[in-house]
Amino acid sequence: MPANAPPMPAHSADGDPLAAARAAVNQGQLQEAALLAGAAWRAASPADGRARAEAGHLLCVCHYRLGNWAAMLESSDATLPLLQRAGMAAEQVELLRWVTLGACELGRFDQALRAANESCGLAEQQGHATQFALSLVALGICIERMGDPWQAHRMMEEALARMEGVDDAYARCMILNNLCASYIGAHYLLRDGGATEQARSVIQKAAHHAREARTLAPRLPGAAFFTAIIDANLAESLVHLGELDEADALVEGALASVVAQGNVARAWRIRYIRGILLLARGQADVAAPELTALWHELEGSQQHNTLARVHDALYRCWRRLGDPGRALVHLESLEAIERKRVVSQLQAQSALFVTRVEAERSRLEAQVERQRAAEMEAHAMRDPLTGLGNRRLMEQRLPQLLADAEKAGTPVAVAVIDLDHFKQVNDRFGHAAGDRVLVALADLLRHHTRGDDLLVRLGGEEFLVVLAGATPARAREVSERLRQQVEQHRWEGIAPGLSVTLSVGLASAPPYDLDALSQSADDALYRAKQAGRNTVVG
């Protein structure tokens, strides 16, 4: 019997139905709290989204704790959008957990899985470890109800591990209690399958977790609510362990508590536990009428999980009492509920699989689009012939490069390079040969500069090299070595009789003014040309 609703903070109730509702919840007066929360919902102006969100959230708390699953799910439909718009992310995560659990109780596993995954995603997005751990528990409960308690155990054990060292009595108590509930579920699957030792092992774990949770419950506001649920789970574990006297005392106390709270759904579950306790004492004749009365109350209630267990208990009662006809009726009813559960489980898993496939496809498509956009952006900043950067890349990177250098107080050198008499190369040897010269020069530039230097083809036969961190002396050394490599390169491989030289104009920062630096480099290049070309001027 999972309980995943957090304690509500106490507030003054003077003249405020919402505060009065919170106080009633903490005092265990759930019916009164639900009425007050409903009044607060109706009193809140539609324009006051936060007030309506708070009232709706509290109303869902009341419905959840009263076991009014269908009413809680209906209220959540109106409340979740309000919580989102009001920026109440923590309350939104909590309500999604309750939706998960309520939908599980009603066998709506597709809705439960959607809510559980959304709750986990939001909690993780907020970076809230406790909220994520509790959301993981809610997902585990859903998985357990769908027939896989072992996967549920792994999720809940992970949630418990995440809470290691975190002083949060509520979260730890809820995780332990729900671990107990999932181990009880595993016990029912194992006990009739010949795995007797394994069945006993899991029910021992259930009792252990319930006892630990029971030590934490008194620290929670509204402790009576949580204690009753934990005691019921512990009692169910003890019945299967044969510790009947302790189970008896826990059942009676828990039943009295939930009846006082007006919690009909949980009272049904505890009455079932009392029935199997009577059966374990050998009092099938007493258990049968009690469980039969409970069965009739449960019919049409949508409490599928409790109803299934009542049918199982009645099947065992009538077998023990030697009435195979009545036993068969309940066995067939149990199998019908199980078939419905399996169908719902498969539909939910199929929908979740499709959703995951679609999500993965969307993710991959978005990744491809981002990659394509990045490639197009990179292509737009590259010279198609040489593969060097173009003016657009220079305009994007050079101002930032200068700003970073000024901030760090490091030098920057700019070299403007021009191939000498390049028009004559095209006229004499052809434009194809001229293109090959430009490509070869780009390769020489790459070879004689560093990977983080900025290399740009400004257009035609003019290039720009930006040497980050280079002093004027270092920039002249690099430029002179490059000039010599170009002059000595075997250009005859492109065309017989071809020779190529270049001129370089250098400028250095500081100062870090882009326009002044560019003008200085252009002036130096002009002087290099005037000096007879094939030279470096700075």
MIVEXZA-778420 format. One record per residue (C-alpha): residue number from 1; residue in one letter; x, y, z. Coordinates in steps of 0.001 Angstrom, whole numbers, always signed. Layout:
BEGIN
   num   residuo        c1        c2        c3
   NUM         a         X         Y         Z
...
END
This chain:
BEGIN
   num   residuo        c1        c2        c3
     1         m        +0        +0        +0
     2         p     +2232     +2857     -1238
     3         a     +2140     +6295      +355
     4         n     +3924     +9008     -1521
     5         a     +2242    +12246      -459
     6         p     +4537    +14633     +1425
     7         p     +3646    +16228     +4760
     8         m     +1968    +19604     +4430
     9         p     +3382    +22653     +6254
    10         a     +1242    +23933     +9098
    11         h      -303    +27407     +8704
    12         s     -2691    +29555    +10622
    13         a     -6251    +28831     +9610
    14         d     -7677    +32214    +10613
    15         g     -9998    +33348     +7822
    16         d     -8119    +31377     +5188
    17         p     -9725    +28156     +3890
    18         l     -6450    +27069     +2284
    19         a     -4521    +27446     +5546
    20         a     -7360    +25720     +7387
    21         a     -7202    +22853     +4879
    22         r     -3460    +22464     +5421
    23         a     -3973    +22372     +9169
    24         a     -6733    +19764     +8785
    25         v     -4454    +17576     +6650
    26         n     -1705    +17711     +9280
    27         q     -4260    +16756    +11932
    28         g     -5466    +13793     +9871
    29         q     -8923    +15326     +9243
    30         l     -8911    +14502     +5561
    31         q    -12619    +14783     +4809
    32         e    -12739    +18255     +6332
    33         a     -9486    +19181     +4550
    34         a    -10967    +18144     +1196
    35         l    -14032    +20352     +1774
    36         l    -11857    +23305     +2767
    37         a     -9510    +22814      -204
    38         g    -12520    +22663     -2535
    39         a    -13839    +25902     -1005
    40         a    -10428    +27525     -1500
    41         w    -10442    +26394     -5152
    42         r    -13868    +27924     -5758
    43         a    -12987    +31121     -3873
    44         a     -9772    +31719     -5840
    45         s    -10186    +34077     -8769
    46         p     -9410    +32516    -12170
    47         a     -7044    +35450    -12639
    48         d     -5129    +34434     -9511
    49         g     -3416    +31426    -11008
    50         r     -1136    +30759     -8066
    51         a     -3971    +30675     -5519
    52         r     -5932    +28241     -7671
    53         a     -2798    +26159     -8211
    54         e     -2185    +25900     -4451
    55         a     -5820    +25024     -3774
    56         g     -5856    +22411     -6552
    57         h     -2625    +20902     -5303
    58         l     -3989    +20574     -1768
    59         l     -7271    +19130     -3029
    60         c     -5269    +16460     -4880
    61         v     -3392    +15707     -1642
    62         c     -6709    +15101      +114
    63         h     -8103    +12910     -2659
    64         y     -4870    +10927     -2735
    65         r     -4740    +10295      +974
    66         l     -8426     +9379     +1026
    67         g     -7832     +6885     -1779
    68         n    -10189     +8764     -4128
    69         w     -7980     +7931     -7103
    70         a    -10408     +8867     -9883
    71         a    -11247    +12209     -8237
    72         m     -7541    +12893     -7718
    73         l     -6765    +12199    -11378
    74         e     -9619    +14442    -12494
    75         s     -8435    +17269    -10212
    76         s     -4853    +16824    -11417
    77         d     -5898    +17480    -15019
    78         a     -6969    +20989    -14021
    79         t     -4169    +21590    -11516
    80         l     -1018    +20505    -13369
    81         p     -1195    +23298    -16012
    82         l     -1771    +25859    -13246
    83         l     +1275    +24628    -11329
    84         q     +3381    +24868    -14455
    85         r     +2233    +28411    -15260
    86         a     +2752    +29492    -11639
    87         g     +6323    +28170    -11679
    88         m     +5548    +25720     -8853
    89         a     +7903    +23061    -10166
    90         a     +8299    +21110     -6911
    91         e     +4517    +20819     -6500
    92         q     +4221    +19796    -10146
    93         v     +6711    +16944     -9615
    94         e     +4829    +15837     -6482
    95         l     +1464    +15827     -8232
    96         l     +2854    +13837    -11141
    97         r     +3999    +11233     -8594
    98         w      +512    +11034     -7145
    99         v      -934    +10714    -10656
   100         t     +1448     +7803    -11220
   101         l      +296     +6043     -8083
   102         g     -3412     +6784     -8549
   103         a     -3334     +5644    -12158
   104         c     -1589     +2431    -11039
   105         e     -4366     +1769     -8515
   106         l     -6914     +2099    -11326
   107         g     -4889       -32    -13756
   108         r     -4229     +2901    -16104
   109         f      -622     +2010    -16699
   110         d      -162     +4107    -19834
   111         q     -1132     +7230    -17884
   112         a      +991     +6109    -14925
   113         l     +4107     +5594    -17061
   114         r     +3724     +8973    -18756
   115         a     +3339    +10755    -15418
   116         a     +6243     +8849    -13833
   117         n     +8638     +9626    -16662
   118         e     +7595    +13281    -16697
   119         s     +8048    +13486    -12926
   120         c    +11547    +11990    -13145
   121         g    +12468    +14305    -16017
   122         l    +11301    +17451    -14230
   123         a    +12999    +16475    -10975
   124         e    +16257    +15780    -12781
   125         q    +15953    +19059    -14679
   126         q    +15613    +20905    -11353
   127         g    +18656    +19094     -9978
   128         h    +16700    +18085     -6862
   129         a    +18081    +14759     -5630
   130         t    +15258    +14068     -3170
   131         q    +12497    +14823     -5663
   132         f    +14197    +12624     -8253
   133         a    +14570     +9762     -5758
   134         l    +10857     +9908     -4883
   135         s     +9905    +10105     -8575
   136         l    +12060     +7054     -9230
   137         v    +10156     +5260     -6469
   138         a     +6835     +6168     -8104
   139         l     +8108     +4768    -11405
   140         g     +9208     +1631     -9548
   141         i     +5726     +1208     -8065
   142         c     +4273     +1454    -11555
   143         i     +6692     -1184    -12849
   144         e     +5871     -3457     -9878
   145         r     +2135     -3153    -10477
   146         m     +2733     -4012    -14112
   147         g     +4230     -7321    -13010
   148         d     +7984     -6730    -12658
   149         p     +8810     -6208     -8950
   150         w    +12486     -7035     -9507
   151         q    +13002     -4039    -11786
   152         a    +11031     -2009     -9251
   153         h    +13379     -3158     -6479
   154         r    +16405     -1981     -8462
   155         m    +14850     +1448     -8997
   156         m    +13885     +1848     -5354
   157         e    +17236      +610     -4067
   158         e    +18861     +3195     -6329
   159         a    +16544     +5849     -4882
   160         l    +17518     +4749     -1362
   161         a    +21202     +4949     -2270
   162         r    +20708     +8492     -3584
   163         m    +19350     +9477      -161
   164         e    +22443     +8214     +1663
   165         g    +23660    +10980     +3930
   166         v    +20592    +13165     +3243
   167         d    +18652    +14060     +6393
   168         d    +15122    +13816     +5005
   169         a    +12914    +11618     +7187
   170         y     +9919    +11901     +4863
   171         a    +11736    +10835     +1703
   172         r    +13563     +7973     +3383
   173         c    +10374     +6789     +5100
   174         m     +8450     +6764     +1812
   175         i    +11186     +4916       -62
   176         l    +11419     +2247     +2634
   177         n     +7648     +1817     +2833
   178         n     +7315     +1455      -913
   179         l    +10209      -988     -1025
   180         c     +8222     -3004     +1493
   181         a     +5134     -2850      -745
   182         s     +7102     -3966     -3821
   183         y     +8621     -6918     -1937
   184         i     +5114     -7939      -854
   185         g     +4116     -7866     -4531
   186         a     +7074    -10090     -5398
   187         h     +6043    -12512     -2646
   188         y     +2608    -13022     -4217
   189         l     +4222    -13837     -7550
   190         l     +6701    -16279     -6028
   191         r     +4732    -18137     -3376
   192         d     +2718    -20345     -5734
   193         g     +5491    -20910     -8257
   194         g     +7556    -23356     -6254
   195         a    +10106    -20691     -5204
   196         t     +9320    -21091     -1511
   197         e    +12692    -19969      -170
   198         q    +12827    -16986     -2489
   199         a     +9278    -16021     -1511
   200         r    +10215    -16120     +2160
   201         s    +13365    -14109     +1519
   202         v    +11497    -11244      -171
   203         i     +8796    -11108     +2497
   204         q    +11507    -10904     +5161
   205         k    +12968     -7937     +3303
   206         a     +9495     -6389     +3188
   207         a     +9152     -6650     +6976
   208         h    +12664     -5276     +7510
   209         h    +11999     -2165     +5400
   210         a     +8620     -1597     +7055
   211         r    +10155     -1724    +10537
   212         e    +12798      +809     +9528
   213         a    +10154     +3087     +7972
   214         r     +8083     +2779    +11154
   215         t    +10889     +4375    +13182
   216         l    +10799     +7448    +10924
   217         a     +7016     +7949    +10700
   218         p     +6618     +9726    +14089
   219         r     +8912    +12509    +12823
   220         l     +6486    +13427    +10023
   221         p     +3644    +15960    +10235
   222         g      +409    +14003    +10036
   223         a     +2246    +11012    +11483
   224         a      -942     +9020    +12083
   225         f     -1623     +8807     +8334
   226         f     +1816     +7460     +7513
   227         t     +2021     +5178    +10531
   228         a     -1266     +3476     +9604
   229         i       -49     +2735     +6073
   230         i     +3319     +1433     +7233
   231         d     +1722      -682     +9977
   232         a      -617     -2218     +7421
   233         n     +2282     -3158     +5157
   234         l     +4233     -4543     +8096
   235         a     +1187     -6549     +9224
   236         e      +753     -8043     +5742
   237         s     +4427     -9053     +5739
   238         l     +4119    -10622     +9197
   239         v     +1038    -12633     +8203
   240         h     +3079    -14295     +5456
   241         l     +5920    -14862     +7911
   242         g     +3547    -16494    +10396
   243         e     +4052    -13841    +13099
   244         l      +315    -13547    +13630
   245         d       -26    -12006    +17095
   246         e     +2048     -8935    +16190
   247         a      +258     -8693    +12848
   248         d     -3116     -8789    +14629
   249         a     -2288     -5805    +16851
   250         l      -961     -3795    +13903
   251         v     -4037     -4521    +11769
   252         e     -6516     -3398    +14405
   253         g     -4588      -201    +15145
   254         a     -4123      +685    +11468
   255         l     -7777       -26    +10653
   256         a     -9038     +2165    +13488
   257         s     -6744     +4967    +12341
   258         v     -7774     +4988     +8660
   259         v    -11460     +4675     +9530
   260         a    -11093     +7730    +11785
   261         q     -9457     +9540     +8870
   262         g    -12321     +8604     +6546
   263         n     -9976     +6723     +4248
   264         v    -12270     +4097     +2724
   265         a     -9803     +2733      +151
   266         r     -7098     +2035     +2717
   267         a     -9663      +577     +5108
   268         w    -10590     -1913     +2375
   269         r     -6960     -2921     +2014
   270         i     -6489     -3396     +5769
   271         r     -9712     -5419     +5990
   272         y     -8234     -7697     +3335
   273         i     -5135     -8113     +5523
   274         r     -7384     -8979     +8453
   275         g     -9052    -11604     +6245
   276         i     -5777    -13326     +5321
   277         l     -4757    -13120     +8978
   278         l     -7899    -15088     +9917
   279         l     -7138    -17536     +7130
   280         a     -3575    -17970     +8434
   281         r     -5015    -18752    +11902
   282         g     -7074    -21535    +10348
   283         q    -10336    -19584    +10656
   284         a    -11459    -19822     +7054
   285         d    -15075    -20003     +8183
   286         v    -14737    -16550     +9816
   287         a    -12588    -15090     +7019
   288         a    -14944    -16124     +4193
   289         p    -17965    -13963     +5152
   290         e    -15754    -10974     +6001
   291         l    -13909    -11213     +2707
   292         t    -17163    -11795      +814
   293         a    -18625     -8598     +2274
   294         l    -15448     -6780     +1287
   295         w    -15636     -8229     -2221
   296         h    -19145     -6843     -2722
   297         e    -18056     -3405     -1513
   298         l    -15105     -3430     -3880
   299         e    -17116     -4408     -6962
   300         g    -17268     -1369     -9246
   301         s    -14804      +602     -7100
   302         q    -11888      +349     -9597
   303         q     -9643      -790     -6722
   304         h     -8261     -3516     -8968
   305         n     -5191     -4430     -6968
   306         t     -7068     -4892     -3680
   307         l     -9946     -6656     -5456
   308         a     -7530     -9125     -7073
   309         r     -6055    -10010     -3687
   310         v     -9515    -10411     -2138
   311         h    -10481    -12866     -4901
   312         d     -7230    -14757     -4270
   313         a     -7973    -14931      -531
   314         l    -11572    -16074     -1132
   315         y    -10376    -18745     -3545
   316         r     -8131    -20106      -785
   317         c    -10916    -19819     +1802
   318         w    -13432    -21830      -206
   319         r    -10861    -24429     -1155
   320         r    -10074    -24906     +2520
   321         l    -13781    -25070     +3341
   322         g    -14303    -27741      +681
   323         d    -16427    -25661     -1717
   324         p    -14699    -25965     -5122
   325         g    -17573    -24263     -6966
   326         r    -17224    -21024     -5047
   327         a    -13426    -21314     -5156
   328         l    -13581    -21542     -8958
   329         v    -15730    -18406     -9196
   330         h    -13062    -16386     -7411
   331         l    -10186    -18015     -9281
   332         e    -11822    -17088    -12599
   333         s    -12459    -13536    -11364
   334         l     -8835    -13260    -10306
   335         e     -7650    -14484    -13703
   336         a     -9953    -11995    -15452
   337         i     -8437     -9128    -13466
   338         e     -4940    -10415    -14217
   339         r     -5702    -10681    -17956
   340         k     -6966     -7111    -17940
   341         r     -3830     -6028    -16104
   342         v     -1571     -7823    -18581
   343         v     -3379     -6261    -21561
   344         s     -3111     -2815    -19979
   345         q      +545     -3486    -19214
   346         l     +1322     -4518    -22787
   347         q      -564     -1541    -24213
   348         a     +1298      +818    -21894
   349         q     +4655      -743    -22740
   350         s     +3869      -584    -26444
   351         a     +2873     +3070    -26185
   352         l     +5980     +3822    -24157
   353         f     +8140     +1966    -26687
   354         v     +6614     +3947    -29551
   355         t     +7063     +7167    -27590
   356         r    +10694     +6328    -26908
   357         v    +11293     +5410    -30550
   358         e     +9704     +8665    -31676
   359         a    +11675    +10618    -29098
   360         e    +14908     +8945    -30177
   361         r    +14092     +9601    -33834
   362         s    +13367    +13249    -33026
   363         r    +16593    +13482    -31051
   364         l    +18620    +12018    -33902
   365         e    +16909    +14240    -36457
   366         a    +17602    +17289    -34310
   367         q    +21217    +16170    -33935
   368         v    +21564    +15766    -37706
   369         e    +20002    +19193    -38256
   370         r    +22359    +20780    -35735
   371         q    +25309    +19071    -37382
   372         r    +24133    +20160    -40824
   373         a    +23658    +23724    -39604
   374         a    +27113    +23704    -38026
   375         e    +28622    +22359    -41256
   376         m    +26835    +24996    -43298
   377         e    +28013    +27704    -40911
   378         a    +31580    +26400    -41112
   379         h    +31332    +26161    -44900
   380         a    +30107    +29758    -45087
   381         m    +33304    +30846    -43312
   382         r    +35715    +28915    -45534
   383         d    +37311    +29784    -48856
   384         p    +36160    +26979    -51187
   385         l    +39450    +26843    -53132
   386         t    +42063    +26825    -50376
   387         g    +40051    +25720    -47354
   388         l    +41351    +28683    -45374
   389         g    +39037    +31088    -43620
   390         n    +37376    +33884    -45542
   391         r    +36555    +37500    -44690
   392         r    +33469    +36428    -42759
   393         l    +35591    +34263    -40452
   394         m    +38063    +37104    -40011
   395         e    +35255    +39546    -39107
   396         q    +33897    +37083    -36571
   397         r    +37127    +35992    -34911
   398         l    +39647    +38822    -35156
   399         p    +37840    +41384    -32922
   400         q    +37402    +38773    -30168
   401         l    +41000    +37617    -30564
   402         l    +42233    +41199    -30091
   403         a    +39900    +41753    -27122
   404         d    +41164    +38579    -25424
   405         a    +44790    +39578    -26058
   406         e    +44218    +43075    -24649
   407         k    +42562    +41610    -21551
   408         a    +45484    +39197    -21054
   409         g    +48129    +41783    -21984
   410         t    +49660    +39539    -24674
   411         p    +50958    +40656    -28086
   412         v    +49322    +39943    -31452
   413         a    +50915    +40182    -34904
   414         v    +49077    +40600    -38192
   415         a    +50691    +39707    -41516
   416         v    +49075    +40750    -44800
   417         i    +50519    +38613    -47630
   418         d    +50303    +39246    -51354
   419         l    +51670    +37057    -54170
   420         d    +53982    +39072    -56428
   421         h    +52855    +39578    -60045
   422         f    +50135    +36943    -59675
   423         k    +48248    +38329    -62700
   424         q    +51244    +37396    -64835
   425         v    +51080    +33819    -63457
   426         n    +47453    +33535    -64603
   427         d    +48147    +35177    -67946
   428         r    +51213    +33061    -68750
   429         f    +50362    +29683    -67230
   430         g    +46554    +29780    -67080
   431         h    +43999    +30142    -64304
   432         a    +44108    +26435    -63443
   433         a    +47802    +26757    -62664
   434         g    +47076    +29933    -60726
   435         d    +44524    +28065    -58587
   436         r    +47066    +25347    -57882
   437         v    +49532    +28008    -56761
   438         l    +46969    +29412    -54328
   439         v    +46257    +25929    -52920
   440         a    +49982    +25234    -52530
   441         l    +50504    +28556    -50760
   442         a    +47647    +27722    -48351
   443         d    +49378    +24435    -47520
   444         l    +52675    +26271    -46875
   445         l    +50868    +28703    -44570
   446         r    +49385    +25831    -42567
   447         h    +52743    +24086    -42354
   448         h    +54623    +27130    -41050
   449         t    +52064    +28420    -38539
   450         r    +50429    +27025    -35417
   451         g    +47016    +25415    -35259
   452         d    +45517    +28307    -33289
   453         d    +46796    +31006    -35675
   454         l    +44135    +32608    -37855
   455         l    +44638    +31994    -41597
   456         v    +42413    +33853    -44064
   457         r    +42245    +34294    -47818
   458         l    +41083    +37878    -48185
   459         g    +40435    +37493    -51888
   460         g    +42399    +36947    -55106
   461         e    +46059    +36515    -54215
   462         e    +45872    +38335    -50844
   463         f    +46058    +36450    -47534
   464         l    +46000    +37338    -43824
   465         v    +47836    +35569    -41017
   466         v    +47120    +36514    -37385
   467         l    +49786    +35248    -34972
   468         a    +48344    +35276    -31447
   469         g    +50970    +35829    -28749
   470         a    +53728    +36644    -31267
   471         t    +56075    +39529    -30588
   472         p    +57138    +41728    -33544
   473         a    +60461    +39887    -33695
   474         r    +58764    +36478    -33682
   475         a    +56287    +37592    -36346
   476         r    +59134    +38801    -38594
   477         e    +60971    +35492    -38131
   478         v    +57868    +33456    -39099
   479         s    +57116    +35723    -42070
   480         e    +60700    +35654    -43333
   481         r    +60835    +31855    -43106
   482         l    +57584    +31649    -45026
   483         r    +58887    +34052    -47686
   484         q    +61974    +31911    -48154
   485         q    +59941    +28667    -48356
   486         v    +57738    +30162    -51053
   487         e    +60718    +31447    -53023
   488         q    +62502    +28053    -52806
   489         h    +59409    +25915    -53465
   490         r    +59544    +23719    -56589
   491         w    +56831    +25493    -58532
   492         e    +57971    +23768    -61737
   493         g    +55818    +20847    -60613
   494         i    +52786    +22960    -61492
   495         a    +54165    +24400    -64720
   496         p    +57674    +24468    -66276
   497         g    +59327    +27831    -65779
   498         l    +56948    +28886    -62982
   499         s    +58386    +30772    -60006
   500         v    +56485    +32485    -57206
   501         t    +57409    +35020    -54553
   502         l    +55417    +36992    -52021
   503         s    +55497    +40260    -50124
   504         v    +54500    +40631    -46468
   505         g    +53326    +43660    -44497
   506         l    +53515    +43283    -40706
   507         a    +51790    +45120    -37871
   508         s    +51732    +44379    -34157
   509         a    +49485    +45020    -31186
   510         p    +49410    +46716    -28758
   511         p    +47697    +48998    -29470
   512         y    +44730    +46688    -30004
   513         d    +42667    +48900    -32302
   514         l    +41495    +46765    -35244
   515         d    +41234    +49540    -37803
   516         a    +44633    +50993    -36911
   517         l    +46236    +47533    -36970
   518         s    +44752    +46715    -40393
   519         q    +45828    +50061    -41823
   520         s    +49347    +49638    -40446
   521         a    +49671    +46162    -42037
   522         d    +48361    +47457    -45393
   523         d    +50822    +50342    -45312
   524         a    +53680    +47920    -44565
   525         l    +52627    +45718    -47507
   526         y    +52611    +48765    -49809
   527         r    +56157    +49607    -48704
   528         a    +57202    +45986    -49361
   529         k    +55886    +46262    -52906
   530         q    +57639    +49615    -53372
   531         a    +60866    +48051    -52092
   532         g    +60938    +45599    -55003
   533         r    +58660    +42790    -53685
   534         n    +59736    +39392    -52287
   535         t    +60345    +41014    -48933
   536         v    +58929    +41445    -45415
   537         v    +58265    +44948    -44066
   538         g    +56972    +45784    -40590
END
